[in-house]
Amino acid sequence: MLKTLTSSEQETVNLAFSFAKSLKAGDVVALEGDLGSGKTAFCRGICEGLGFAGAVNSPSYAIVHEYPNNPPIYHLDLYRLKNANDLYDAGMDEFSKGITLIEWPRNFPLDITHSVEFKIISDNEREICCKSLSP
């Protein structure tokens, strides 16, 4: 487990850039935290760390963004989904070939390999706790 305090969005991105080096195809990263706590910035850092150079935005309304990469990166926001059927309608069963980043994973039966929790300390500070759940 790694617990870190960041004091800017760029520090959050940099932490995620380093964290990305531990990821491999098939990994599923759950990102938990309040709105504005840094989940999407962390996803941006992971994508950069994996070599993706394009824009990374919250998939709140699209549900899923697929970033072409090797391996592919799938970025999901499950906040608006109601049940597991909606999750599989979004294509979840196809994501095993890539790295899946999931914002708001709570209440869904998922095989999570990494958990990242965000806590807002102040306007600029975030406490970020990264855990590997793989054996």
C-alpha positions, 0 to 999 in steps of 0.5 A, a space after each residue: 500500500 502506498 499513501 501519498 499527499 499531493 498538493 497540486 493536480 500535476 503532482 497527482 498526474 505525476 504519481 499516477 504516471 509512476 503508478 502506471 509502470 506497475 500495470 499490465 493488460 488485464 488489470 482493473 483499477 478502481 478509483 474511489 473518491 468524491 467529485 473533484 478529488 482527482 480521479 480523472 487527473 489520476 487517469 490522465 497520469 496513468 494514460 501518459 505513463 502507459 504512452 498514450 499522448 491524447 486527451 483524457 477526459 471524464 467519461 461521465 456521459 459517454 460511460 466509457 472512453 477507449 484510448 488506443 494504446 498497446 495495451 488499449 486503455 478503457 476509462 469508465 465512469 459508472 456513476 450513472 449506471 444502475 446495474 450489472 447489465 448496464 455495465 456489460 451493455 457498455 462492453 465490459 466483457 471486452 475489456 480484458 485485453 487492456 487496462 481498465 480504469 473505473 471511476 465510481 466502481 462501487 456496487 458492481 461485481 468486478 475483478 479489481 486488481 488495484 484500488 486507488 482512494 482519494 480524499 480531499 484535504 484542502 482545495 489543493 491537497 489530496 490524500 491518495 492511497 494506492 493498493 494492489 489487490 492481486 496476489 
